[in-house]
Amino acid sequence: MPLLPAGTVGAVAAGHPAVVEAAARLLIDGGNAYDAVVAAGFAAALAEPCLSSLAGGGFLLAAPDAAPARVFDFFVDTPGRGRPTDGAPPELTPVTLHFGGATQVFHVGLASVAVPGCLAGYLAVHRRLGRAPLAEVVAPAIELAREGVVLGPDQASVVRLLRPIFALGTRARAAFVPEDRPFADDDRVGNPALGSFLEAVATGEVTGFDHPDVATGIVEEMAVEGGLLTVEDLRSYRVIEREPLRVTGVGARTEATLITNPPPSFGGSLIGRGLQELGRDGPAGPVGSGPRLHQVATVLDQVTGWHRDPAAPPRSSRGTTHCSVVDAEGNLASMTTSNGSGSGRTLGATGALANNIMGETDLHPGGFHLAPPGQRVGSMMAPSVLRRRGAADVALGSGGSERIRSALIQTVTHLVDGGLDLSATVEATRLHVVDGVVQLEPGADRAAVAHLAARWEVNEWSVTDLYFGGVNAVTADGDHAADHRRGGRSTLVSIPGTT
């Protein structure tokens, strides 16, 4: 049943103002939450180009007001269907990125590209659940591609980080690598090639990367430069509808259920188990207190142990963003998408930045390109809906790779048992545990830090960083919160002319 304030048509939380505006525009024009979230996905390919792309992959949890919740799995597949299996292994291009005082090697180039899923997923969700014309849904992204968009300091900082990767591809280099200076916070980026491709999608002329003219160009370039994508990969890709995972017992003080991403992805399962552990004992103290930080760290360390399964499939991903939407009818949409760290290349002449999910070392600990073609890659992404007795439902999710589970476990437990409202929950100091070391955001109470440090090795960060996730959330009654860690924005969408 509708719960929004009078004069409003929905609420949106996403990773960039232009993405929020795209979703809000659809709600104002009469679209529903699924039109709005798909419009946001298309827009994110322009406004969050390091985190999302039509050539990436993702998941949407749809929780309609009057129908059962469903998960749309449009994550990437391993490539190589129809290719000979006795050839030399593909050559990946190593690139060293510098994260403050640390460095990490990424493997990119066309051989790192997995079978894309986002475009197919957006179109499938629109067909199944949308009601606005497709041309209206795609229009905001086309305008961004034609007119350009200022990425702003948060997205621009990621562009600067990924500069060595963008420098590898002619088309990407022209957009993101100025010759005489670093990429600036106020640089405006357009993508005419992607704009033309989106126009063909909006009219129905092109219905996917498997369109003969589009696929031919992609595959020819792949064949010349060592990529594995084939026409059969593009034609065989399927969006999968799944029954969501329902996790009960996530709160000690409040009866609550988390609806989230099911297997074969494992993010939702790990988050659910962590929440049940916290819910069984109840909070050891107020949010941010030493005993509570220690309790959360203990559970997060356990979750990491559960995750270490050498038989697990390839998993992803790093460059990730999330959008949550509610509409006036009470429909909730929670969507997380990713492009890895990007391959530095585009898919043929489409202008869509290609993922590098087949080239990330920590996703393929046994070696690259060992999984058979056509396998759905596993993921930590966990778009979710939280249902609490006596309170409005919450659509939420996060970017942040391995930190997604930590960010969402803490967000949900603060909402359910911590007594915090949505904004305070998203802003609360977070921690993450890696190899027994607590990575702790700045801002924690000094006595609480001392309590934690007596029991753990603690690395206290001096600045808040996107490392700790990017939770964007809305409630069915119109509350909304976006994560400053990744430059998120949120809004209650009002009907023009109302106050």
C-alpha positions as CSV (number, residue, x, y, z in Angstrom):
1,M,0.0,0.0,0.0
2,P,1.3,3.5,-0.8
3,L,3.0,5.2,2.1
4,L,4.7,8.2,0.6
5,P,4.0,11.8,1.7
6,A,1.3,13.7,-0.2
7,G,2.6,15.4,-3.3
8,T,5.4,12.9,-3.9
9,V,5.8,10.1,-6.4
10,G,8.8,8.2,-5.0
11,A,12.3,8.3,-3.6
12,V,15.7,7.5,-5.2
13,A,19.2,6.9,-3.8
14,A,22.1,6.4,-6.2
15,G,25.8,7.1,-6.8
16,H,25.7,10.3,-8.8
17,P,23.3,13.3,-9.1
18,A,22.7,12.7,-12.8
19,V,21.7,9.1,-12.1
20,V,19.2,10.3,-9.4
21,E,17.8,12.8,-11.8
22,A,17.3,10.2,-14.5
23,A,15.3,8.0,-12.1
24,A,13.3,10.9,-10.7
25,R,12.4,12.1,-14.2
26,L,10.8,8.7,-15.0
27,L,8.8,8.8,-11.7
28,I,7.6,12.3,-12.4
29,D,6.5,11.4,-15.9
30,G,4.4,8.5,-14.7
31,G,6.9,5.6,-14.8
32,N,7.1,3.1,-12.0
33,A,10.1,2.1,-9.8
34,Y,11.3,-0.4,-12.5
35,D,11.3,2.2,-15.3
36,A,13.1,4.5,-12.9
37,V,15.8,2.1,-11.9
38,V,16.5,1.0,-15.5
39,A,16.8,4.7,-16.5
40,A,19.3,5.0,-13.6
41,G,21.2,2.0,-14.9
42,F,21.5,3.5,-18.4
43,A,22.5,6.9,-17.0
44,A,25.1,5.4,-14.7
45,A,27.0,4.2,-17.8
46,L,27.7,7.9,-18.4
47,A,27.9,9.4,-15.0
48,E,29.6,6.5,-13.1
49,P,31.8,5.2,-16.0
50,C,34.3,3.5,-13.7
51,L,31.7,1.6,-11.7
52,S,29.0,0.6,-14.1
53,S,28.6,0.0,-17.9
54,L,26.2,-1.5,-20.3
55,A,29.0,-4.0,-20.9
56,G,29.2,-5.0,-17.2
57,G,26.8,-7.1,-15.1
58,G,24.5,-6.9,-12.2
59,F,21.4,-7.9,-10.2
60,L,18.0,-6.3,-9.6
61,L,15.8,-7.3,-6.6
62,A,12.3,-6.4,-7.6
63,A,9.8,-6.3,-4.7
64,P,6.5,-5.2,-6.2
65,D,3.8,-4.1,-3.7
66,A,1.3,-6.6,-5.0
67,A,3.5,-9.5,-6.2
68,P,6.2,-11.8,-4.9
69,A,9.8,-10.5,-4.9
70,R,12.1,-11.7,-7.7
71,V,15.8,-11.4,-8.5
72,F,16.9,-10.6,-12.1
73,D,20.4,-12.1,-12.5
74,F,22.2,-10.3,-15.4
75,F,25.7,-10.8,-14.2
76,V,28.5,-11.8,-16.6
77,D,29.3,-15.2,-18.1
78,T,32.8,-16.6,-18.8
79,P,33.5,-16.2,-22.5
80,G,34.7,-18.5,-25.3
81,R,31.6,-20.5,-26.4
82,G,32.5,-22.1,-29.8
83,R,36.2,-21.4,-29.6
84,P,38.8,-24.1,-30.0
85,T,40.1,-25.3,-26.6
86,D,43.6,-26.3,-27.6
87,G,45.0,-22.8,-28.4
88,A,47.5,-20.8,-26.5
89,P,46.1,-19.1,-23.3
90,P,45.1,-15.5,-23.9
91,E,47.5,-12.8,-23.0
92,L,46.3,-10.3,-20.4
93,T,47.9,-6.8,-20.0
94,P,49.2,-6.2,-16.5
95,V,48.7,-2.7,-15.1
96,T,49.9,-1.5,-11.7
97,L,47.5,0.8,-9.8
98,H,48.6,2.9,-6.8
99,F,46.3,3.1,-3.8
100,G,47.9,5.6,-1.5
101,G,50.8,3.7,0.0
102,A,49.9,0.3,-1.6
103,T,50.0,-1.0,-5.2
104,Q,48.1,-3.7,-6.9
105,V,48.4,-5.3,-10.3
106,F,45.3,-5.6,-12.5
107,H,45.1,-7.6,-15.7
108,V,43.2,-5.9,-18.5
109,G,42.8,-5.7,-22.2
110,L,40.3,-7.5,-24.4
111,A,41.3,-10.9,-23.1
112,S,39.9,-9.8,-19.7
113,V,36.4,-9.1,-21.0
114,A,33.6,-11.4,-19.7
115,V,30.2,-11.8,-21.6
116,P,28.3,-8.6,-20.7
117,G,24.9,-8.7,-19.0
118,C,23.7,-5.2,-18.0
119,L,22.1,-4.2,-21.3
120,A,20.2,-7.5,-21.6
121,G,19.2,-7.1,-17.9
122,Y,17.9,-3.6,-18.3
123,L,15.8,-4.5,-21.3
124,A,14.5,-7.7,-19.6
125,V,13.4,-5.8,-16.5
126,H,11.7,-3.1,-18.6
127,R,9.8,-5.7,-20.6
128,R,8.7,-7.6,-17.5
129,L,7.9,-4.8,-15.0
130,G,8.1,-1.4,-16.7
131,R,5.3,0.6,-18.1
132,A,6.9,3.7,-19.6
133,P,7.9,3.6,-23.3
134,L,11.5,2.4,-23.7
135,A,12.4,5.6,-25.5
136,E,11.5,7.6,-22.4
137,V,13.5,5.3,-20.2
138,V,16.7,5.6,-22.3
139,A,16.3,9.3,-23.1
140,P,18.1,10.7,-20.0
141,A,21.2,8.6,-20.8
142,I,21.1,9.7,-24.5
143,E,21.2,13.3,-23.3
144,L,24.1,12.7,-21.0
145,A,26.0,11.0,-23.9
146,R,25.3,13.9,-26.3
147,E,25.7,16.8,-23.9
148,G,28.3,15.3,-21.5
149,V,28.2,15.1,-17.7
150,V,30.5,16.5,-15.1
151,L,31.6,13.5,-13.1
152,G,32.4,15.4,-9.9
153,P,35.2,14.8,-7.3
154,D,34.2,11.3,-6.3
155,Q,33.9,9.8,-9.7
156,A,36.8,11.9,-11.0
157,S,39.1,10.5,-8.3
158,V,38.4,7.0,-9.6
159,V,39.1,8.1,-13.1
160,R,42.5,9.4,-12.0
161,L,43.2,6.1,-10.2
162,L,42.4,4.1,-13.3
163,R,44.3,6.4,-15.6
164,P,46.9,3.7,-16.6
165,I,44.0,1.4,-17.7
166,F,42.1,4.1,-19.6
167,A,45.4,5.0,-21.4
168,L,45.4,1.6,-23.1
169,G,42.4,2.1,-25.3
170,T,42.1,4.8,-28.0
171,R,38.5,5.6,-27.4
172,A,38.7,5.5,-23.6
173,R,41.9,7.5,-23.6
174,A,40.3,10.3,-25.6
175,A,37.6,10.7,-23.0
176,F,39.5,10.1,-19.7
177,V,43.2,10.9,-20.2
178,P,43.9,14.6,-20.9
179,E,47.3,14.9,-22.5
180,D,48.6,17.7,-20.4
181,R,47.1,17.2,-17.0
182,P,45.3,14.9,-14.6
183,F,41.5,14.4,-15.1
184,A,39.8,17.2,-13.3
185,D,36.8,17.1,-11.0
186,D,34.9,19.5,-13.3
187,D,35.8,17.8,-16.6
188,R,32.7,17.1,-18.7
189,V,32.6,13.7,-20.4
190,G,30.4,12.8,-23.3
191,N,30.2,9.6,-25.4
192,P,28.8,10.2,-28.8
193,A,29.3,6.6,-29.9
194,L,27.4,5.3,-26.9
195,G,24.7,8.0,-27.6
196,S,24.2,6.6,-31.1
197,F,24.1,3.1,-29.8
198,L,21.5,4.1,-27.2
199,E,19.3,5.8,-29.8
200,A,19.2,2.5,-31.7
201,V,18.3,0.7,-28.5
202,A,15.6,3.2,-27.7
203,T,13.9,2.8,-31.1
204,G,14.1,-1.0,-30.9
205,E,16.5,-1.1,-33.9
206,V,19.1,-2.8,-31.7
207,T,17.9,-5.2,-28.9
208,G,21.3,-6.2,-27.6
209,F,25.0,-6.7,-28.2
210,D,24.0,-9.8,-30.2
211,H,22.5,-7.7,-33.0
212,P,24.3,-9.0,-36.2
213,D,25.9,-5.7,-37.1
214,V,27.0,-4.9,-33.5
215,A,28.2,-8.4,-32.7
216,T,30.3,-8.7,-35.9
217,G,32.3,-5.5,-35.0
218,I,32.9,-6.6,-31.4
219,V,34.0,-10.1,-32.3
220,E,36.3,-9.1,-35.2
221,E,38.1,-6.7,-32.8
222,M,38.3,-9.5,-30.2
223,A,39.8,-11.9,-32.7
224,V,42.5,-9.5,-33.8
225,E,43.5,-8.4,-30.3
226,G,43.3,-11.6,-28.3
227,G,39.8,-11.3,-26.8
228,L,37.7,-14.4,-26.1
229,L,34.1,-13.1,-26.8
230,T,32.4,-14.9,-29.6
231,V,29.1,-14.4,-31.5
232,E,27.8,-17.5,-29.8
233,D,28.6,-15.9,-26.4
234,L,26.5,-12.9,-27.2
235,R,23.7,-14.9,-28.7
236,S,23.6,-17.4,-25.9
237,Y,23.5,-15.0,-23.0
238,R,20.4,-15.2,-20.9
239,V,19.0,-13.1,-18.0
240,I,17.9,-15.5,-15.2
241,E,15.0,-14.8,-12.9
242,R,15.5,-16.3,-9.5
243,E,13.6,-16.8,-6.3
244,P,15.3,-14.5,-3.7
245,L,16.9,-15.7,-0.6
246,R,14.8,-15.0,2.5
247,V,16.8,-14.7,5.8
248,T,14.9,-14.7,9.0
249,G,16.3,-14.1,12.5
250,V,18.3,-11.0,11.5
251,G,17.2,-9.0,14.6
252,A,17.2,-9.7,18.3
253,R,15.0,-6.7,19.3
254,T,12.8,-6.5,16.1
255,E,11.3,-9.2,14.0
256,A,12.9,-8.8,10.6
257,T,13.5,-10.6,7.4
258,L,16.1,-9.8,4.7
259,I,15.2,-10.6,1.1
260,T,18.4,-10.8,-0.9
261,N,20.5,-12.3,-3.7
262,P,20.4,-16.1,-3.7
263,P,23.0,-18.7,-4.8
264,P,24.9,-19.3,-7.0
265,S,26.1,-15.8,-6.0
266,F,27.2,-15.9,-2.4
267,G,27.0,-12.3,-1.1
268,G,23.4,-12.6,0.2
269,S,24.1,-16.0,1.9
270,L,27.1,-14.6,3.7
271,I,25.3,-11.5,4.8
272,G,22.4,-13.5,6.0
273,R,24.5,-15.8,8.1
274,G,26.4,-12.9,9.6
275,L,23.1,-11.2,10.6
276,Q,21.8,-14.3,12.1
277,E,24.9,-14.6,14.3
278,L,24.4,-11.0,15.5
279,G,20.7,-11.5,16.0
280,R,21.1,-14.6,18.1
281,D,23.1,-12.9,20.8
282,G,21.6,-9.5,20.5
283,P,23.7,-6.3,20.5
284,A,26.6,-6.2,23.0
285,G,26.2,-2.5,23.4
286,P,25.1,0.7,21.6
287,V,26.2,1.3,18.1
288,G,29.8,2.5,18.1
289,S,30.7,1.3,21.6
290,G,33.7,-0.9,22.2
291,P,31.8,-4.1,23.0
292,R,29.6,-3.6,19.9
293,L,32.6,-3.0,17.6
294,H,34.3,-6.1,19.0
295,Q,31.1,-8.2,18.5
296,V,30.7,-7.0,14.9
297,A,34.4,-7.5,14.1
298,T,34.1,-11.1,15.5
299,V,31.2,-11.9,13.2
300,L,32.8,-10.2,10.1
301,D,35.9,-12.3,10.7
302,Q,33.8,-15.4,10.8
303,V,32.1,-14.4,7.6
304,T,35.5,-14.1,5.9
305,G,36.3,-17.7,7.0
306,W,33.0,-19.0,5.6
307,H,33.9,-17.3,2.3
308,R,37.2,-19.0,1.8
309,D,36.1,-21.9,-0.3
310,P,38.7,-23.1,-2.9
311,A,36.0,-24.8,-4.9
312,A,33.9,-21.6,-5.3
313,P,33.4,-20.2,-8.9
314,P,35.1,-17.0,-10.1
315,R,33.7,-14.1,-8.2
316,S,33.4,-10.3,-8.6
317,S,33.7,-7.4,-8.4
318,R,35.6,-4.1,-7.6
319,G,34.0,-1.3,-9.6
320,T,30.5,-1.4,-8.3
321,T,27.5,0.9,-7.7
322,H,24.0,0.7,-6.3
323,C,20.6,2.3,-6.9
324,S,17.4,2.0,-4.8
325,V,14.0,3.3,-5.8
326,V,10.5,3.3,-4.4
327,D,7.4,4.6,-6.2
328,A,4.0,5.9,-5.2
329,E,2.5,2.4,-5.4
330,G,4.9,0.9,-2.9
331,N,7.0,-1.0,-5.5
332,L,10.7,-1.3,-4.4
333,A,13.7,-1.7,-6.7
334,S,17.2,-2.5,-5.5
335,M,19.9,-2.8,-8.2
336,T,23.7,-3.3,-8.0
337,T,25.9,-3.2,-11.1
338,S,29.6,-3.6,-11.8
339,N,32.2,-3.2,-14.5
340,G,35.1,-4.6,-12.5
341,S,38.0,-2.1,-12.8
342,G,37.4,-1.9,-16.5
343,S,39.5,-3.4,-19.3
344,G,40.5,0.0,-20.8
345,R,38.6,-0.9,-24.0
346,T,35.2,-0.4,-25.4
347,L,33.0,-3.1,-27.0
348,G,33.6,-2.5,-30.7
349,A,32.2,0.8,-31.8
350,T,29.3,0.9,-29.3
351,G,31.1,3.2,-26.9
352,A,30.3,0.9,-24.0
353,L,33.3,0.5,-21.7
354,A,34.1,-3.2,-21.5
355,N,34.6,-5.0,-18.1
356,N,37.8,-6.8,-17.0
357,I,36.2,-9.4,-14.8
358,M,38.2,-12.3,-16.4
359,G,41.4,-10.6,-15.4
360,E,41.2,-9.8,-11.7
361,T,43.7,-11.9,-9.7
362,D,41.7,-12.2,-6.5
363,L,38.7,-13.4,-8.5
364,H,40.6,-16.3,-10.1
365,P,43.1,-17.5,-7.5
366,G,43.8,-20.7,-9.3
367,G,44.7,-19.0,-12.6
368,F,43.0,-17.1,-15.4
369,H,40.6,-18.6,-17.9
370,L,40.3,-22.0,-16.2
371,A,36.5,-21.9,-15.9
372,P,34.6,-23.4,-18.9
373,P,32.8,-21.0,-21.2
374,G,29.2,-20.1,-20.4
375,Q,29.5,-20.2,-16.6
376,R,27.8,-17.4,-14.7
377,V,30.5,-15.7,-12.6
378,G,29.8,-15.6,-8.8
379,S,29.4,-12.3,-7.0
380,M,29.4,-10.6,-3.6
381,M,26.7,-8.1,-4.8
382,A,23.6,-8.3,-2.7
383,P,20.8,-6.0,-3.6
384,S,18.3,-6.4,-0.8
385,V,15.0,-5.5,0.8
386,L,14.6,-5.4,4.6
387,R,11.2,-6.0,6.1
388,R,10.7,-5.1,9.7
389,R,7.6,-5.5,11.9
390,G,6.1,-2.1,12.6
391,A,8.4,-0.2,10.2
392,A,8.5,0.6,6.5
393,D,10.4,-1.8,4.2
394,V,13.9,-0.7,3.1
395,A,15.5,-1.2,-0.3
396,L,19.2,-1.2,0.1
397,G,22.5,-2.4,-1.4
398,S,26.2,-1.4,-1.7
399,G,29.2,-1.3,-3.9
400,G,32.6,-2.2,-2.5
401,S,33.7,-5.7,-3.6
402,E,34.5,-7.8,-0.5
403,R,33.4,-4.9,1.7
404,I,29.8,-5.2,0.5
405,R,29.1,-7.9,3.0
406,S,30.6,-5.8,5.8
407,A,28.7,-2.6,4.8
408,L,25.4,-4.4,4.6
409,I,25.7,-6.5,7.7
410,Q,26.4,-3.3,9.7
411,T,23.7,-1.3,8.0
412,V,21.0,-3.9,8.6
413,T,21.9,-4.6,12.2
414,H,22.0,-0.9,13.0
415,L,18.6,-0.5,11.5
416,V,17.1,-3.5,13.2
417,D,18.8,-3.5,16.6
418,G,20.8,-0.3,16.8
419,G,17.9,2.2,17.1
420,L,19.4,4.4,14.3
421,D,17.4,6.0,11.6
422,L,18.3,5.5,8.0
423,S,20.6,8.5,7.5
424,A,22.5,7.8,10.8
425,T,22.8,4.2,9.9
426,V,24.4,4.9,6.5
427,E,26.7,7.5,8.1
428,A,27.8,5.4,11.0
429,T,31.5,4.5,11.3
430,R,32.2,1.1,9.6
431,L,34.8,-1.6,9.9
432,H,36.0,-4.5,7.8
433,V,38.2,-7.4,8.8
434,V,40.9,-8.7,6.6
435,D,43.3,-11.6,7.7
436,G,42.4,-10.9,11.3
437,V,43.1,-7.1,11.1
438,V,40.3,-4.7,11.7
439,Q,40.2,-1.9,9.1
440,L,38.4,0.9,10.9
441,E,37.1,4.2,9.6
442,P,37.9,7.4,11.3
443,G,35.4,8.9,13.7
444,A,35.1,6.1,16.3
445,D,34.9,7.0,20.0
446,R,38.4,6.9,21.4
447,A,37.4,4.6,24.3
448,A,35.7,2.3,21.8
449,V,38.9,2.2,19.7
450,A,41.0,1.3,22.8
451,H,38.5,-1.5,23.7
452,L,38.8,-2.9,20.2
453,A,42.6,-2.5,20.0
454,A,42.9,-4.6,23.2
455,R,41.4,-7.5,21.3
456,W,42.4,-7.0,17.7
457,E,45.1,-5.6,15.6
458,V,43.5,-2.3,14.3
459,N,44.4,-0.3,11.3
460,E,42.6,3.0,11.9
461,W,42.2,5.0,8.7
462,S,42.9,8.7,8.7
463,V,40.2,9.5,6.0
464,T,36.9,8.1,5.1
465,D,37.2,6.2,1.8
466,L,35.2,4.4,-0.8
467,Y,36.9,1.2,0.4
468,F,34.2,0.9,3.1
469,G,31.3,0.6,0.6
470,G,28.6,2.8,-0.8
471,V,25.2,2.0,0.7
472,N,22.2,3.7,-1.0
473,A,18.8,3.1,0.5
474,V,15.2,4.2,0.4
475,T,12.2,3.2,2.5
476,A,8.6,2.5,1.4
477,D,7.5,5.7,3.2
478,G,9.9,7.9,1.4
479,D,12.9,8.1,3.7
480,H,16.2,8.1,1.8
481,A,19.9,8.1,2.4
482,A,23.0,8.0,0.1
483,D,26.5,7.1,1.0
484,H,29.0,10.0,1.0
485,R,31.9,7.5,0.7
486,R,31.1,7.1,-3.0
487,G,29.5,10.5,-3.7
488,G,26.0,9.2,-3.4
489,R,22.9,11.3,-3.7
490,S,19.3,10.7,-2.7
491,T,16.0,12.6,-2.9
492,L,12.3,12.4,-2.3
493,V,10.7,13.0,-5.7
494,S,8.0,15.6,-5.6
495,I,5.3,16.4,-8.2
496,P,6.2,19.6,-9.9
497,G,4.2,22.5,-8.5
498,T,3.6,21.0,-5.1
499,T,5.4,21.9,-1.9
